[in-house]
Amino acid sequence: MRHIDWLLALALGTGAACATEAPAASEPLPPPVHAKTLEPETMTPTSTSTAEILANRQSDMRSETSGRVVAVYVEAGDRVEAGHVLLRLDVGRTTSAVKAAQAAVAQSDARLHQAERERDRTTRLVETGGLPEQRLDDARDAVRMASAARDAARAEAKLARRGLTEAVVRAPFDGTVVERTIEIGEWVAPGSPLLTLADTSLLKAQVLLDPREALDVAVGSKVEASVFARPGESFTGRVVRVGDVINPRTRRLPVEVEIDDPENRLRPGLVARFTVETGDPKRILRMPLEGVFERFGRQHVYVIEDGIAQRRVVAIGSVRDGFAEITEGLNAGDTVVIKGVTRVIDASKVLVVPVESATASTAKQAEEP
């Protein structure tokens, strides 16, 4: 009804005006926009990248000797301690090789003792003139050869005994059996895969950061991680190592981080987004990214002065959470258009509408019949 009454009054007013003279054309209202006065904010510079969560250590264990698997003591998922026996290989042939090597050592010891006695006897005879000097040289050479043969036999015996040790596979560190690739009765050769052991007591990640943002990142810097498989949860960590060389393939700076997970919510292999602090807190100007637009290959914003919107060239730094850091072109206290830039014409008037008022007007219109 109010709309109809207004149209009627407009018609009556128009009729009365026609009896005298035509009304002058009214000036169009300036476009409504949202604006914000910029004030310095304290912000810590960061760099963000996505990486896979890794175990602290992971070992793909392989056989060091050949033999048949006679016992397996673990399954995938089992927790083991360092030194725990994981599996055993048949040591029958290795035991025979050890005995043969020990016998060879005994024979070489006997030959050496015999050569030493012969050398001593020859020495006495040469001193009394019973044998020429040449015979003593030969005896000394025989001792050296026997000594070398004994050393070789001892090395062979040590290698054979090592085969006994290698036939018993032990855990090199505390961890969890991730995968087991052998079964009892299988024959393995040197280098054959046996199982995979991972130490998940500490989680880490190799994060590749943009060197323009992270070239000065320091060891100990704080890290925040959001894991895609755990939406809404946030995890903290720290930088433990910074690469000295830019990755030649990705042109990124490798940074190793450790992740705190006291409640055991994460697993190696999950993908997370890491935000790494790259410097000390600093005072900056920033504004909503919606108020920044591109013209002629450069970034611009509208600055409001005395109700007039003036286009101004700016330089932006980091962009985070929908806000852009303004590094050049604006000063503290400048009022900028943050919404409605597409309706603005450079050097023209604008109507600044508070966000609260606009929201209230929208809600009131929605309540009207």
C-alpha positions in Angstrom: 0.0 0.0 0.0 2.8 2.4 0.8 4.2 1.9 -2.7 0.9 2.7 -4.3 0.4 5.8 -2.2 3.8 7.0 -3.2 3.0 6.5 -6.9 -0.3 8.4 -6.5 1.4 11.3 -4.8 4.0 11.4 -7.5 1.3 11.5 -10.2 -0.6 14.3 -8.5 2.6 16.3 -7.9 3.6 15.8 -11.5 0.2 17.0 -12.8 0.4 20.2 -10.7 3.9 20.9 -11.8 3.0 20.6 -15.5 0.6 23.4 -15.0 3.6 25.7 -14.4 6.9 24.3 -15.7 9.0 21.0 -16.2 11.2 20.0 -13.2 14.9 20.1 -13.5 16.8 16.8 -13.9 18.0 15.5 -10.5 21.7 14.5 -10.0 22.2 10.7 -9.7 23.2 9.4 -6.2 26.8 8.4 -5.8 27.4 4.6 -5.6 27.4 3.1 -2.1 30.6 1.4 -0.9 32.1 0.0 2.2 35.3 1.7 3.4 38.0 1.3 6.1 40.5 3.6 7.6 43.9 1.9 7.7 45.7 1.6 11.0 49.1 -0.1 11.6 48.9 -3.7 12.7 51.4 -6.0 14.3 52.0 -9.1 12.2 54.6 -11.9 12.1 55.7 -12.6 8.5 55.1 -16.2 7.5 55.4 -18.5 4.5 53.0 -21.4 3.7 53.5 -24.6 1.9 52.0 -28.1 1.7 54.1 -31.2 2.6 53.8 -34.8 3.6 54.2 -35.8 7.3 57.1 -38.2 7.7 58.3 -40.5 10.5 61.3 -39.6 12.5 63.2 -42.6 11.0 62.3 -45.3 8.6 64.3 -48.3 7.5 63.7 -50.6 4.6 65.6 -53.6 6.1 67.3 -56.0 3.7 69.1 -59.3 4.2 72.9 -59.1 4.5 73.4 -62.8 3.9 71.8 -65.6 2.1 69.7 -68.4 3.7 66.3 -69.7 4.3 63.9 -68.0 6.7 63.3 -70.3 9.7 61.6 -68.0 12.1 59.6 -64.7 12.0 58.7 -63.1 15.3 56.8 -59.9 14.3 53.8 -58.9 12.3 52.9 -55.5 10.7 51.9 -53.1 13.3 54.0 -54.6 16.1 56.0 -52.2 18.4 59.6 -53.3 18.9 62.6 -52.0 20.8 66.1 -51.6 19.6 67.9 -55.0 19.6 64.7 -57.0 19.5 65.0 -60.2 17.3 62.8 -59.8 14.2 63.6 -63.0 12.3 66.2 -65.7 11.9 67.7 -67.4 8.9 69.0 -71.0 8.6 72.6 -71.1 9.9 73.5 -74.6 9.0 75.8 -73.8 6.1 77.1 -70.7 7.9 78.0 -72.9 11.0 79.9 -75.3 8.7 81.7 -72.4 7.1 82.7 -71.1 10.6 84.1 -74.4 11.6 86.1 -74.7 8.4 87.5 -71.2 8.9 88.5 -71.9 12.5 90.3 -75.1 11.3 92.1 -73.0 8.7 93.2 -70.6 11.4 94.6 -73.4 13.5 96.5 -74.8 10.5 98.0 -71.3 9.8 99.0 -70.9 13.4 100.8 -74.2 13.3 102.6 -73.3 10.1 103.7 -70.0 11.5 105.1 -71.7 14.7 107.0 -74.2 12.5 108.4 -71.4 10.4 109.5 -69.5 13.5 111.2 -72.5 14.9 113.0 -73.1 11.6 114.1 -69.5 11.5 115.5 -69.7 15.1 117.4 -72.9 14.2 118.8 -71.4 11.0 119.9 -68.3 12.9 122.0 -70.3 15.3 123.6 -72.3 12.5 124.4 -69.2 10.5 126.0 -67.7 13.6 128.3 -70.8 14.1 129.1 -70.9 10.3 127.1 -74.1 9.7 124.8 -72.5 7.1 125.2 -69.7 4.6 123.6 -66.3 5.2 121.2 -67.0 2.3 119.4 -69.7 4.3 118.6 -67.3 7.1 117.0 -64.9 4.6 114.8 -67.7 3.3 113.8 -68.7 6.8 112.7 -65.1 7.6 110.7 -64.9 4.3 108.9 -68.2 5.3 107.9 -66.6 8.6 106.5 -63.6 6.9 104.5 -65.7 4.5 103.2 -67.9 7.3 102.2 -64.8 9.3 100.3 -63.4 6.3 98.6 -66.7 5.7 97.5 -66.7 9.4 96.1 -63.2 9.1 94.1 -64.1 6.0 92.7 -67.2 7.8 91.7 -65.1 10.8 89.9 -62.6 8.4 88.0 -65.5 6.8 87.0 -66.8 10.2 85.8 -63.4 11.2 83.8 -63.0 8.1 82.3 -66.5 8.6 81.3 -65.6 12.2 79.7 -62.4 11.0 77.5 -64.6 8.8 76.1 -66.1 12.0 75.3 -62.6 13.3 73.7 -61.5 10.1 71.4 -64.6 10.1 69.7 -63.1 13.2 68.0 -59.8 12.1 67.5 -57.3 15.0 65.7 -54.0 15.2 68.2 -51.1 14.7 66.0 -48.7 16.7 62.7 -48.5 18.6 59.8 -48.4 16.2 56.8 -50.0 14.6 56.8 -52.7 11.9 55.1 -51.0 8.9 55.4 -53.9 6.5 56.7 -57.4 6.4 57.6 -58.8 3.0 58.9 -62.4 3.8 57.4 -65.6 5.2 58.9 -68.7 6.9 60.5 -71.0 4.4 61.4 -68.3 1.8 65.0 -68.2 0.5 66.6 -64.8 0.7 69.8 -63.6 -1.0 71.9 -60.6 0.1 69.9 -57.5 -0.6 66.5 -59.1 -0.4 63.8 -57.0 1.3 62.7 -58.3 4.7 60.5 -55.6 6.4 60.0 -51.9 6.9 60.5 -50.4 10.4 59.5 -46.8 11.3 60.1 -44.7 14.3 56.9 -42.6 14.9 57.8 -41.3 18.3 58.6 -38.0 16.5 56.9 -36.6 13.4 58.6 -34.3 10.9 58.2 -32.8 7.4 60.3 -31.5 4.7 58.7 -28.2 3.7 59.6 -26.3 0.6 59.1 -22.5 1.0 59.3 -19.6 -1.4 62.8 -18.1 -0.9 61.4 -14.6 -1.4 59.5 -15.1 1.9 61.6 -17.6 3.8 65.3 -16.8 3.0 65.9 -15.6 6.5 63.9 -18.3 8.4 65.8 -19.4 11.5 66.1 -22.6 13.4 63.6 -22.7 16.3 60.9 -20.6 14.4 57.4 -21.5 15.2 55.3 -23.7 12.8 51.5 -24.2 12.6 50.1 -27.2 10.7 46.6 -27.9 9.5 46.1 -31.5 8.5 43.5 -32.2 5.8 42.5 -35.5 7.4 41.9 -33.6 10.7 39.7 -30.7 9.7 39.3 -28.0 12.3 42.4 -29.1 14.3 45.7 -27.2 14.5 49.1 -28.6 15.4 52.3 -26.7 16.4 55.9 -27.4 15.8 59.3 -25.8 15.2 62.0 -25.5 12.5 64.9 -27.8 13.3 67.0 -27.5 10.1 67.2 -25.0 7.2 68.7 -26.0 3.9 71.8 -24.2 2.6 70.9 -24.7 -1.1 67.8 -23.9 -3.0 66.1 -27.0 -4.4 67.2 -26.9 -8.1 64.0 -28.7 -9.3 61.4 -26.7 -7.4 63.4 -23.5 -6.8 62.2 -23.6 -3.2 64.1 -23.5 0.1 63.9 -26.8 2.0 63.1 -26.5 5.7 62.8 -29.4 8.1 60.2 -29.1 10.8 59.2 -31.2 13.8 55.5 -31.5 14.7 54.1 -31.8 18.2 51.5 -34.6 18.5 51.1 -35.5 22.2 47.7 -37.1 21.7 48.9 -39.3 18.8 46.4 -37.8 16.3 48.7 -37.9 13.3 50.3 -40.6 11.1 53.2 -40.6 8.7 51.9 -40.2 5.1 49.2 -37.6 5.9 49.3 -34.3 4.0 49.3 -31.0 5.9 49.5 -27.3 5.2 52.4 -25.7 7.1 52.7 -22.0 8.1 56.2 -21.1 9.1 57.2 -17.9 10.8 60.0 -16.3 8.8 60.9 -13.3 10.8 60.3 -11.1 13.8 56.9 -9.3 14.3 56.6 -6.0 12.5 54.1 -3.1 12.0 52.3 -3.2 8.7 49.3 -1.8 6.8 46.9 -4.3 5.4 43.4 -4.2 3.9 40.9 -6.7 2.5 42.0 -8.2 -0.7 38.6 -7.5 -2.2 39.5 -3.8 -2.3 42.5 -4.3 -4.5 42.1 -4.4 -8.3 44.4 -4.5 -11.3 44.6 -1.9 -14.0 47.2 -1.7 -16.7 49.3 -4.5 -15.2 49.5 -2.7 -11.7 47.7 -3.0 -8.5 45.3 -0.2 -7.5 43.0 0.8 -4.7 40.5 3.7 -4.3 41.3 6.2 -1.6 38.4 8.4 -0.4 39.2 12.1 0.2 36.4 14.5 1.0 33.9 12.0 -0.4 35.8 11.6 -3.7 37.3 8.3 -4.6 40.8 8.6 -6.1 42.5 5.7 -7.8 46.0 5.1 -6.4 48.8 2.6 -7.4 49.9 0.4 -4.6 52.4 -2.5 -4.0 51.3 -5.5 -2.1 53.4 -7.9 -0.1 52.1 -11.1 1.6 48.5 -12.2 1.2 47.0 -14.1 4.1 43.4 -15.0 5.2 41.9 -12.7 2.6 44.0 -9.6 3.5 46.8 -8.1 1.5 49.8 -6.3 3.0 50.3 -2.9 1.5 54.0 -2.1 1.2 53.8 1.1 -0.9 51.2 3.7 -1.9 49.2 4.1 1.3 49.8 5.7 4.7 48.2 5.2 8.1 45.0 7.1 8.3 44.0 6.7 4.6 40.4 5.6 4.0 40.1 3.0 1.3 37.2 1.3 -0.5 37.1 -2.3 0.7 33.9 -3.4 -1.1 32.1 -2.1 -4.2 35.1 -1.1 -6.2 33.4 -2.2 -9.4 30.8 0.6 -9.0 33.3 3.3 -8.4 34.5 5.8 -11.1 37.9 7.4 -10.6 37.7 11.0 -9.2 33.9 10.7 -8.6 31.8 10.9 -5.4 31.0 7.8 -3.4 28.5 7.1 -0.6 30.2 5.4 2.3 27.8 2.9 3.9 28.8 1.4 7.2 28.8 -2.4 7.2 26.6 -2.6 10.2 24.0 -0.2 8.6 24.0 -2.2 5.3 23.5 -5.4 7.2 20.6 -3.9 9.2 18.9 -2.5 6.1 19.1 -5.9 4.4 17.5 -7.6 7.4 14.7 -4.9 7.6 13.9 -5.3 3.9 13.7 -9.0 4.3 11.1 -8.6 7.2 8.8 -6.3 5.2 5.8 -8.0 3.4 
